[in-house]
Structure formats: C-alpha cells, structure tokens
Amino acid sequence: MPDESFKDRTDAGRELARGLDAYAGQPDVIVLGLPRGGVPVAYEVAEELGAPLDVFLVRKLGVPGHEEFAMGAIASGGVRVLDPEVVRMLGIDDGTVEAVAAAEKMELERRERVYRHDRPVPDLRDQTVIVIDDGLATGSTMKAAVRAIRAQHPKKLVVAVPVAARETCEDLRTEVDELVCSRTPEPFRAVGLWYEDFAQTTDDEVRSLLARASKAE
C-alpha cells in the first residue's frame, strides 16, 4: 500500500474538508456526493462545513466486457458525456452506446428512488455547490455531473476529491469555478490503490448517511 494512501473514505473526507474550510458556515453552500463511494467522503465534508448534504446521481458508461473502463457517463437531467477517443479507438458502434446508456439509465432511476424516497431534489440555483467523489481516474463520471449541475445555474461550482490523476484534474479545472484535489500522486493507475480500505459502499450505507445528515440540519 502506497505511503500516501488514506485509511478509508472517512479519513479521506476529513482531510478533504481541511482544503475546503473557506466554505465553513456559509449559508448558501450545499455538498453533493456522487453515489455510492463519494457519499461517505461528502458526509465528512458536510459535517465539518456545517452544510447540508445530498446526492447527485450519475452513472458511468462502461465498455462492454470491460465495464470498469469508462467510455462516458450519464447524469440526472438527461446529460450524457462520451469520450470520443475511447469510442473510436475501440470501434464501439452507436447501438452499443445506446444499449449501455439505456441500462445505466434504469439503474440511475432506481437509485433515485432508493436514496431520495419522498425528499425533494435540491434547488441548486444561486447556490455554492461542492461536488464530491472518492477519487478521479478518467473523470468522465464527474464531468457528466458538472455539466448537469451547470444547467441548474449555481452561483459557484466546486469539485473536490481526495485523490486524482493529475492530468484529469487539469482537464476538469477548465469546467468548474474551483477544483480541490488533496493528492495527485504519480503514477496514479487507479483510485482504489490509494485507500487501505476501498470496500464497496452499499445502498444501505448511503441511505444511513443521508438520514444522519438530514437529522443534523
């Protein structure tokens, strides 16, 4: 395990919060976690900043047979981001893209029901929105989230992650008002390498954290 690794997502969130302390106590700040792994990180940040916590739904479009390799992503609001270089390099046809997108749309809608229940979708207009995931590799999932949130006209859009590939950070920086990456180790390889415990976050854990955050407001 690399020396720069985090113990777990809780540890990562607490460190990330220190880089966001300028937003502590501000009344117009909302923290959004990308399910599932981004929510435990976002919970710690929201708690430290005294800000409300919610989720923003986004799904990676994995290459068939190599699902961990992203060819793009979709997000709430019908936003789709494709990586044309990956699509072209692997010769992925339009029908395959549509089939993967349709399947991921079903999962995105399922998670919306599971996580949100009857809670309303937050109004992001004129808010300072801090979007958090547990790390960035290609950045396609976060890019889809950023573009969907931009369409809701926030006052300021901040992306914050504990660890990321340096080139991904530089690429994403042009799309947001502020980007906070606690660590950009090289070589990067994969997000999970930088956590001692990178166990998959469950739906129950996401629901529990959202409930705890809601009671604290």
Protein Blocks (a to p, Z undefined) as FASTA:
>chain_A
ZZkbcfblmlmmmmmmmmmmmmgoiakbccddddfklmmmmmmmmmmnopacdddddddd
ddehilmlccbdcdehhiacddfklmmmnopafklmmmmmmmmmmmmmmmmmmmnmmacc
ddfehpacddddfbdfklmmmmmmmmmmmmnopabdcdddfbdcfklmmmmmmmpmbdcd
fbacddfkiaklmpfblcdcdfklmmmmmmmmmmmZZ
